[in-house]
Amino acid sequence: MVHATHTGTRWAQLFSGTPRGARLARLLAVRRLELWGAPPTSEASGTVALVVAELAANAVTHGCLPGRGFRLSLELPDTRSLFVAVDDPRGERAPAPRGRGGEGSGNGLLLVGTLTVAWGWRPRPPSGKTVWAVCRLE
């Protein structure tokens, strides 16, 4: 459980549309959660790390355009949940879990669906989309 001193806490940052940007997004999300009261060794932190890693990797792999990155936003509406959102510039590419069960890509959003209370996506006008997830922190 996060022991925040207040609710409504938000954080956001832009990242390069590269694997290095996705890795940095994951690391900074874990650090932000630690500042909000969840140790990096907690189950909540591990879950958030996996969810951010998948959403950021998808943004880099499927959602970024040359010279444009992605934005990671975290919001702590209360001490029991975390809202994670990743914005990317490719609005015409809707995310969908493939569930092939085989090697390679396509299973990450199934993992996100298993680890979170809810996930989805929405258009982000004038171009782009936001893929979001709600993680339980207790």
Buried (B, 14 or more C-beta within 10 A) or exposed (E): EBEBEEEEBEBEBEBBBEEEBBBBBBBBBBEBBBEBBBEEEBEBBBBBBBBBBBBBBBBBEBBBEEEBBBBBBBBBEEBBBBBBBBBBBBBEBEBEBEEEEEEEEBBBBBBBBEBBEEBEBEEBEEEBBBBBBBBBBE
